[in-house]
Amino acid sequence: MKNMRVVKFAQWLKPALLAGLAGILATGCKTYEQQNKVILHWSQGNLTNAVVEAKAQADKNANNKDAIIWRLEQGTVLRAAGKYNDSNEAFDQAQVKIDDYAQKAKVRVGQEAGALLSNQANLDYEGRSYDGIMLNTYRALNYLALGEPDKARPEIIRAYQRQQDAVEANKKRIEKAQDEVEKSKDKDKAAIEKAQKDPKFQAQLTGVSSNLDNVKVYADYVNPFTVYLDGIYFLANAADASDLERAHKSFERVSSYAPDNDYVKQDLAAADDVISGKPLPLVTYVIFETGCAPTRSQIRVDIPIIISKVSYVGAAFPTLKMQDNYSPSLMVTANGTNVPTALVASVDGIVATDFKNELPVVITKTIVSTITKAVAAYAANEAARQAGGDWAGLISQIGTAVYQMAVNIADERTWTTLPKEFQVARIPTPADGKLELATPNGMRTSVTLNPATVNVVYVKAINAGTPLLVSQFKLK
């Protein structure tokens, strides 16, 4: 009898040790926020180190689940450093993968099943709706900076189309998540419904999105800055009447999202004038990227489950963290006249819109995953106890607990090097071609404009204390 007990214990011990080892190894798993050293250099305005770190991470993760997000980060820091061709190459690699995922949705089926015993952060990052829109927007701006407006045109059109496609894509995403719940076993559905109706769970869940209550959100996945770029591009580079009409409609749309922006109203009037046959006047746009986009962190929420001796199991949910170290405006001085930039698009709002739309899917999937892991852990612990006694059960409990703590992390991947806001100023081009730019906290620089009918001065302030990064290009 004793030998039989030893044999059973030995039979149990090997997989138990492997499970424990897996648990210990899993503790090395870091969230995206913990891995992202790019944003540390970026927020300090250290572009040299940000470029080096972004390349290292992008190359290291080129063929794994995080390939897209690191290429997006790399493309942004290269663009800020004025390396426009390299930036477009990074964005191109991200775009190939984004488009490939969109064409091969079946790839995700097996991964979703695996994520039930792990977490959403272990799925391939396929790119969010606003990622694709901004990717093409930045590629267009890179081509404009390179003096290749013809190559910018298809990028602007693609960015516009992505906005139209995002609405239907989100609808299908929510429907798919609900289908997954319906296909779950009856006991899992009961547990999911219990969790969703549990007052304690709902009360804790408010912490996931409570900080978004005062954030302006946009409907239909629109990025007003992308629409604004569409307007000024087609106004300046109109090939025919349809291009002018497109510009007019874009300015109308942006005006509805930024009703207090008088510069957009001036653009709308200018489009009317050109449509009626008047020439486009000499004009200079100052586009101001300020601050950093929201990052993602995580909070722990208890989920009620139906297992004897277990009432609640902790789960990690993502939450957005707004970055408030930024310059609220840029003062543009020309011919002795001062004009401030005005908001065109809040990236906080764009990201928050996507986050809120994604949240029901994230909640559903996290509940399902948490319940699945809890049931599996409970079954493993009971099997170990029966095979090897109380000590075996205890060791198994430790191993499964370590494993669950390690894999119980939220998906914190998000494009962190995007700005907080896009602002714009529109002025008649000064005769002397001189501009002075200044932020409220004293960052200043001078610009001498290149001769052009339509000038664009592009200004970036990563945060309130970093120097202004300034470049320019012409639209006509």
C-alpha positions as CSV (number, residue, x, y, z in Angstrom):
1,M,0.0,0.0,0.0
2,K,2.8,2.3,0.9
3,N,4.6,1.6,-2.4
4,M,1.4,2.2,-4.3
5,R,1.1,5.6,-2.5
6,V,4.7,6.5,-3.5
7,V,4.1,5.6,-7.1
8,K,0.9,7.7,-7.2
9,F,2.8,10.6,-5.6
10,A,5.6,10.2,-8.1
11,Q,3.2,10.1,-11.0
12,W,1.7,13.4,-9.7
13,L,5.0,15.0,-8.8
14,K,6.4,15.4,-12.3
15,P,3.5,17.4,-13.8
16,A,3.1,19.3,-10.5
17,L,6.8,20.4,-10.6
18,L,6.4,21.4,-14.3
19,A,3.3,23.4,-13.4
20,G,5.1,25.0,-10.5
21,L,8.1,25.8,-12.8
22,A,5.7,27.3,-15.4
23,G,4.2,29.4,-12.6
24,I,7.6,30.6,-11.5
25,L,8.6,31.4,-15.1
26,A,5.4,33.2,-15.7
27,T,6.2,35.6,-12.9
28,G,8.7,37.1,-15.3
29,C,5.9,38.2,-17.6
30,K,5.8,42.0,-17.7
31,T,3.0,44.2,-18.8
32,Y,3.5,46.6,-21.7
33,E,3.7,49.5,-19.4
34,Q,6.6,47.9,-17.5
35,Q,8.4,46.9,-20.8
36,N,8.0,50.3,-22.5
37,K,11.3,52.1,-22.0
38,V,10.7,54.0,-25.2
39,I,8.1,56.2,-23.5
40,L,10.6,57.0,-20.7
41,H,13.1,58.5,-23.2
42,W,10.3,60.0,-25.2
43,S,8.7,61.9,-22.3
44,Q,12.1,63.4,-21.5
45,G,12.5,64.6,-25.0
46,N,15.5,62.4,-25.6
47,L,14.9,61.4,-29.2
48,T,18.3,59.8,-29.7
49,N,17.7,57.2,-27.0
50,A,14.1,56.8,-27.9
51,V,15.0,55.9,-31.5
52,V,17.6,53.4,-30.3
53,E,15.3,51.8,-27.8
54,A,12.4,51.7,-30.3
55,K,14.5,50.0,-32.9
56,A,15.7,47.4,-30.4
57,Q,12.2,46.6,-29.3
58,A,10.8,46.6,-32.8
59,D,13.5,44.3,-34.1
60,K,13.3,42.0,-31.1
61,N,9.5,41.6,-31.4
62,A,9.4,41.7,-35.2
63,N,7.8,38.2,-35.5
64,N,5.8,37.8,-32.3
65,K,2.5,39.0,-30.9
66,D,3.8,42.5,-30.2
67,A,5.2,43.3,-33.6
68,I,2.6,45.9,-34.6
69,I,2.7,48.0,-31.5
70,W,6.4,48.3,-31.4
71,R,6.6,49.2,-35.1
72,L,4.0,52.0,-34.5
73,E,6.1,53.3,-31.6
74,Q,9.2,53.1,-33.8
75,G,7.5,54.9,-36.7
76,T,6.5,57.8,-34.4
77,V,9.9,58.5,-32.8
78,L,11.7,58.2,-36.2
79,R,9.2,60.7,-37.6
80,A,9.8,63.1,-34.7
81,A,13.6,62.8,-35.3
82,G,13.0,63.8,-39.0
83,K,13.8,60.4,-40.4
84,Y,10.8,60.3,-42.6
85,N,11.8,57.4,-44.9
86,D,12.8,55.2,-42.0
87,S,9.5,56.2,-40.3
88,N,7.5,55.1,-43.3
89,E,9.4,51.9,-43.5
90,A,8.4,51.1,-39.8
91,F,4.8,52.1,-40.5
92,D,4.8,50.0,-43.6
93,Q,5.8,46.9,-41.7
94,A,3.0,47.6,-39.2
95,Q,0.5,48.1,-41.9
96,V,1.4,44.8,-43.7
97,K,0.7,43.0,-40.4
98,I,-2.5,44.9,-39.7
99,D,-3.9,44.2,-43.1
100,D,-2.8,40.6,-42.9
101,Y,-4.7,40.1,-39.6
102,A,-7.8,41.8,-41.1
103,Q,-7.7,39.3,-44.0
104,K,-7.0,36.3,-41.8
105,A,-9.5,36.5,-39.0
106,K,-9.4,32.7,-38.5
107,V,-5.9,33.0,-37.1
108,R,-7.4,34.4,-33.9
109,V,-9.6,31.4,-33.2
110,G,-6.9,29.1,-31.8
111,Q,-5.3,32.0,-29.9
112,E,-8.6,33.0,-28.3
113,A,-8.9,29.4,-26.9
114,G,-5.4,29.6,-25.5
115,A,-6.0,33.0,-23.9
116,L,-8.7,31.4,-21.8
117,L,-5.9,29.8,-19.7
118,S,-3.7,32.9,-20.0
119,N,-4.8,36.5,-20.7
120,Q,-5.7,38.9,-23.5
121,A,-2.2,40.4,-23.4
122,N,-0.9,37.1,-24.9
123,L,-3.0,37.4,-28.0
124,D,-1.5,39.0,-31.1
125,Y,-1.9,42.8,-31.1
126,E,-3.8,43.3,-34.3
127,G,-4.0,47.1,-34.2
128,R,-6.9,49.2,-33.0
129,S,-9.1,51.2,-35.3
130,Y,-7.3,54.5,-34.5
131,D,-4.0,52.8,-35.0
132,G,-4.6,52.2,-38.7
133,I,-6.1,55.7,-39.2
134,M,-3.1,57.5,-37.6
135,L,-0.7,55.2,-39.3
136,N,-1.9,56.3,-42.7
137,T,-2.2,59.9,-41.5
138,Y,1.5,59.9,-40.4
139,R,2.6,58.2,-43.6
140,A,0.9,61.0,-45.5
141,L,2.6,63.7,-43.4
142,N,5.9,62.0,-44.0
143,Y,5.5,62.1,-47.7
144,L,4.5,65.7,-47.5
145,A,7.6,66.4,-45.5
146,L,9.7,64.6,-48.2
147,G,8.1,66.8,-50.9
148,E,6.1,64.0,-52.4
149,P,2.5,65.1,-52.3
150,D,1.3,62.6,-54.9
151,K,2.3,59.7,-52.6
152,A,0.5,61.4,-49.7
153,R,-2.8,61.4,-51.6
154,P,-3.5,57.6,-51.3
155,E,-2.5,57.6,-47.7
156,I,-5.0,60.3,-46.9
157,I,-7.7,58.4,-48.8
158,R,-6.8,55.2,-47.0
159,A,-7.0,56.9,-43.6
160,Y,-10.5,58.2,-44.5
161,Q,-11.6,54.8,-45.6
162,R,-10.4,53.2,-42.3
163,Q,-12.7,55.5,-40.4
164,Q,-15.6,54.2,-42.4
165,D,-14.6,50.6,-41.9
166,A,-14.1,50.9,-38.2
167,V,-17.8,51.2,-37.4
168,E,-18.7,47.9,-38.9
169,A,-15.6,46.2,-37.5
170,N,-16.5,47.2,-34.0
171,K,-20.0,45.9,-34.4
172,K,-18.7,42.5,-35.5
173,R,-16.2,42.5,-32.6
174,I,-19.0,42.9,-30.1
175,E,-21.2,40.3,-31.8
176,K,-18.3,37.8,-31.8
177,A,-17.7,38.3,-28.1
178,Q,-21.4,37.7,-27.3
179,D,-21.4,34.6,-29.6
180,E,-18.4,33.2,-27.6
181,V,-20.5,33.5,-24.4
182,E,-23.5,31.8,-26.0
183,K,-21.3,28.9,-27.1
184,S,-19.9,28.4,-23.6
185,K,-21.0,25.5,-21.5
186,D,-24.2,26.0,-19.4
187,K,-22.3,26.2,-16.1
188,D,-19.9,28.9,-17.6
189,K,-22.9,30.9,-18.9
190,A,-24.4,30.8,-15.5
191,A,-21.1,32.0,-13.9
192,I,-20.8,34.8,-16.5
193,E,-24.3,36.0,-15.9
194,K,-23.7,35.9,-12.1
195,A,-20.6,38.0,-12.5
196,Q,-22.3,40.5,-14.7
197,K,-25.1,41.0,-12.3
198,D,-23.1,41.0,-9.1
199,P,-23.3,44.4,-7.3
200,K,-19.8,44.1,-5.9
201,F,-18.4,43.3,-9.3
202,Q,-20.3,46.2,-10.9
203,A,-19.2,48.6,-8.2
204,Q,-15.5,47.8,-8.6
205,L,-15.8,47.8,-12.4
206,T,-16.7,51.5,-12.3
207,G,-13.1,52.2,-11.5
208,V,-12.1,51.0,-15.0
209,S,-13.7,53.9,-16.8
210,S,-14.7,56.5,-14.2
211,N,-11.8,58.7,-15.2
212,L,-13.2,59.0,-18.7
213,D,-16.5,60.8,-17.7
214,N,-15.1,64.2,-18.5
215,V,-13.2,63.2,-21.7
216,K,-14.8,64.4,-24.9
217,V,-15.5,61.4,-27.1
218,Y,-16.0,61.2,-30.8
219,A,-18.7,59.3,-32.6
220,D,-18.1,56.7,-35.4
221,Y,-14.4,56.3,-34.8
222,V,-13.7,59.7,-36.4
223,N,-10.3,61.3,-36.1
224,P,-11.0,65.0,-36.7
225,F,-7.3,65.7,-37.4
226,T,-7.2,63.2,-40.2
227,V,-10.4,64.8,-41.6
228,Y,-8.8,68.2,-41.3
229,L,-5.6,67.1,-43.1
230,D,-7.9,65.7,-45.8
231,G,-9.5,69.1,-46.2
232,I,-6.4,71.2,-46.4
233,Y,-4.7,68.7,-48.7
234,F,-7.5,68.5,-51.2
235,L,-8.1,72.2,-51.1
236,A,-4.5,73.0,-52.0
237,N,-4.0,70.0,-54.4
238,A,-7.4,69.8,-56.0
239,A,-7.3,68.1,-59.4
240,D,-10.9,68.8,-60.2
241,A,-14.2,70.0,-58.8
242,S,-14.8,66.7,-56.9
243,D,-11.6,67.3,-54.9
244,L,-12.8,70.7,-54.0
245,E,-16.1,69.3,-52.9
246,R,-14.3,66.7,-50.9
247,A,-12.3,69.5,-49.1
248,H,-15.5,71.4,-48.4
249,K,-17.2,68.3,-46.9
250,S,-14.1,67.6,-44.7
251,F,-14.1,71.1,-43.3
252,E,-17.9,70.8,-42.6
253,R,-17.2,67.6,-40.7
254,V,-14.3,69.0,-38.7
255,S,-16.4,72.1,-37.9
256,S,-19.1,69.8,-36.3
257,Y,-16.4,68.2,-34.1
258,A,-14.6,71.5,-33.3
259,P,-17.4,74.1,-33.4
260,D,-15.4,76.7,-31.5
261,N,-12.4,76.6,-33.9
262,D,-12.6,79.8,-36.1
263,Y,-9.7,78.6,-38.3
264,V,-11.8,75.7,-39.6
265,K,-14.6,78.2,-40.4
266,Q,-12.1,80.2,-42.3
267,D,-11.1,77.1,-44.3
268,L,-14.7,76.4,-45.0
269,A,-15.2,79.9,-46.4
270,A,-11.9,79.6,-48.4
271,A,-13.2,76.4,-49.9
272,D,-16.4,78.1,-51.0
273,D,-14.4,80.9,-52.5
274,V,-12.2,78.5,-54.6
275,I,-15.2,76.6,-55.7
276,S,-16.7,79.9,-56.9
277,G,-13.6,80.6,-59.0
278,K,-11.5,82.7,-56.7
279,P,-7.8,81.9,-56.3
280,L,-6.4,80.4,-53.2
281,P,-4.7,83.1,-51.1
282,L,-1.2,82.9,-49.6
283,V,-1.8,81.1,-46.3
284,T,0.3,79.4,-43.6
285,Y,-0.9,76.7,-41.3
286,V,0.7,76.0,-38.0
287,I,-0.1,72.4,-36.8
288,F,0.7,71.8,-33.2
289,E,1.1,68.3,-31.7
290,T,1.2,68.6,-27.9
291,G,1.7,66.2,-25.1
292,C,1.4,62.4,-25.0
293,A,-1.6,60.1,-25.5
294,P,-3.1,58.1,-22.7
295,T,-1.2,55.0,-21.5
296,R,-2.9,51.9,-20.1
297,S,-2.5,50.5,-16.6
298,Q,-4.5,47.9,-14.8
299,I,-6.8,47.5,-11.8
300,R,-7.8,44.4,-9.9
301,V,-11.5,43.5,-9.7
302,D,-13.0,40.5,-7.9
303,I,-15.2,38.2,-10.1
304,P,-17.8,35.9,-8.4
305,I,-17.6,32.3,-9.5
306,I,-19.5,29.1,-8.7
307,I,-17.0,26.7,-7.2
308,S,-17.2,25.2,-3.7
309,K,-14.9,26.9,-1.2
310,V,-14.2,29.8,-3.7
311,S,-16.4,32.9,-3.8
312,Y,-14.4,35.4,-5.7
313,V,-11.4,35.3,-8.0
314,G,-9.3,38.4,-8.8
315,A,-9.0,39.6,-12.4
316,A,-7.1,42.4,-14.0
317,F,-8.8,45.0,-16.2
318,P,-7.2,47.7,-18.2
319,T,-7.7,51.4,-17.5
320,L,-6.6,54.5,-19.3
321,K,-4.2,57.0,-17.7
322,M,-4.3,60.5,-19.1
323,Q,-1.0,62.4,-19.4
324,D,-1.3,66.0,-18.2
325,N,2.2,67.2,-18.7
326,Y,1.7,69.2,-21.9
327,S,1.6,72.7,-23.4
328,P,-2.1,73.8,-23.6
329,S,-1.5,76.0,-26.6
330,L,1.1,77.6,-28.9
331,M,1.2,81.3,-29.6
332,V,2.0,82.3,-33.2
333,T,3.4,85.8,-33.9
334,A,3.5,87.2,-37.4
335,N,3.7,90.9,-38.5
336,G,3.3,91.9,-34.9
337,T,0.0,90.0,-34.4
338,N,-0.4,87.2,-31.9
339,V,-2.8,84.3,-32.6
340,P,-3.1,81.1,-30.5
341,T,-3.5,77.6,-31.8
342,A,-7.0,76.1,-31.4
343,L,-8.0,72.5,-30.8
344,V,-8.8,70.3,-33.8
345,A,-8.7,66.9,-32.3
346,S,-8.3,65.4,-28.8
347,V,-6.3,62.1,-29.0
348,D,-7.5,61.5,-25.4
349,G,-11.0,61.6,-26.9
350,I,-10.2,59.3,-29.8
351,V,-8.5,56.7,-27.6
352,A,-11.3,57.0,-25.0
353,T,-13.9,56.4,-27.6
354,D,-12.2,53.2,-28.8
355,F,-11.6,52.1,-25.2
356,K,-15.3,52.5,-24.2
357,N,-16.4,50.7,-27.3
358,E,-13.9,47.9,-26.7
359,L,-14.7,47.6,-23.0
360,P,-17.8,45.3,-23.2
361,V,-15.7,42.8,-25.2
362,V,-12.8,43.0,-22.8
363,I,-15.1,42.5,-19.8
364,T,-16.8,39.5,-21.3
365,K,-13.5,37.8,-22.4
366,T,-11.8,38.5,-19.0
367,I,-14.7,37.0,-17.1
368,V,-14.7,33.9,-19.3
369,S,-10.9,33.5,-19.0
370,T,-10.9,34.1,-15.2
371,I,-13.6,31.5,-14.7
372,T,-11.9,29.0,-16.9
373,K,-8.6,29.4,-15.1
374,A,-10.3,29.2,-11.7
375,V,-12.1,26.0,-12.6
376,A,-8.9,24.4,-14.1
377,A,-6.9,25.3,-11.0
378,Y,-9.5,23.9,-8.7
379,A,-9.7,20.7,-10.6
380,A,-5.8,20.4,-10.7
381,N,-5.6,21.0,-6.9
382,E,-8.2,18.4,-6.1
383,A,-6.6,15.8,-8.4
384,A,-3.2,16.5,-6.8
385,R,-4.7,16.2,-3.3
386,Q,-6.4,12.9,-4.1
387,A,-3.2,11.5,-5.8
388,G,-0.6,12.7,-3.3
389,G,-2.4,13.7,-0.2
390,D,-2.7,17.1,1.6
391,W,0.9,18.1,1.0
392,A,0.6,17.4,-2.7
393,G,-2.6,19.4,-2.7
394,L,-0.9,22.3,-0.9
395,I,2.1,22.3,-3.4
396,S,-0.4,22.3,-6.3
397,Q,-2.3,25.2,-4.8
398,I,0.9,27.2,-4.5
399,G,1.9,26.4,-8.1
400,T,-1.5,27.3,-9.5
401,A,-1.7,30.4,-7.3
402,V,1.7,31.6,-8.6
403,Y,0.7,30.9,-12.1
404,Q,-2.6,32.7,-11.9
405,M,-1.0,35.7,-10.3
406,A,1.5,35.8,-13.1
407,V,-0.9,35.5,-16.0
408,N,-3.6,37.6,-14.4
409,I,-2.6,40.8,-16.1
410,A,-4.5,43.2,-18.3
411,D,-3.6,44.0,-21.9
412,E,-1.8,47.3,-21.5
413,R,-0.6,47.6,-25.1
414,T,-1.4,51.0,-26.6
415,W,0.3,53.5,-28.9
416,T,2.0,55.7,-26.3
417,T,4.0,58.0,-28.5
418,L,0.9,59.6,-30.1
419,P,0.2,63.2,-28.9
420,K,-2.5,64.3,-26.5
421,E,-3.9,66.9,-28.8
422,F,-3.7,68.2,-32.4
423,Q,-4.1,72.0,-32.6
424,V,-3.9,74.4,-35.5
425,A,-3.6,78.1,-36.4
426,R,-4.3,79.6,-39.8
427,I,-2.8,83.0,-40.8
428,P,-2.1,85.0,-44.0
429,T,1.5,84.3,-44.9
430,P,3.5,87.3,-43.6
431,A,5.3,89.4,-46.2
432,D,8.6,89.0,-44.4
433,G,8.1,85.2,-44.0
434,K,8.9,85.3,-40.3
435,L,7.1,83.5,-37.5
436,E,7.7,83.4,-33.8
437,L,6.4,80.4,-31.8
438,A,6.0,80.3,-28.1
439,T,4.4,78.1,-25.4
440,P,2.9,79.5,-22.1
441,N,5.9,78.0,-20.2
442,G,8.5,79.8,-22.2
443,M,9.6,77.4,-25.0
444,R,10.3,79.6,-28.0
445,T,11.6,79.4,-31.5
446,S,11.7,81.4,-34.8
447,V,10.8,80.1,-38.2
448,T,11.6,81.5,-41.7
449,L,9.1,80.3,-44.2
450,N,9.9,78.8,-47.5
451,P,8.2,80.5,-50.5
452,A,4.9,78.8,-51.2
453,T,1.2,79.4,-51.8
454,V,0.3,77.1,-48.9
455,N,2.8,76.6,-46.1
456,V,2.6,74.2,-43.2
457,V,4.7,74.6,-40.1
458,Y,4.6,71.5,-38.1
459,V,5.4,71.9,-34.4
460,K,5.7,69.2,-31.7
461,A,6.0,69.6,-28.0
462,I,6.3,66.2,-26.3
463,N,5.6,67.7,-22.9
464,A,5.6,71.2,-21.3
465,G,9.3,71.1,-20.6
466,T,10.8,69.7,-23.8
467,P,12.1,71.9,-26.7
468,L,9.8,72.5,-29.7
469,L,10.5,70.3,-32.6
470,V,9.8,72.2,-35.8
471,S,9.6,71.3,-39.5
472,Q,7.9,72.7,-42.5
473,F,6.6,71.7,-45.9
474,K,4.4,73.2,-48.6
475,L,1.1,72.0,-49.8
476,K,1.2,74.2,-53.0
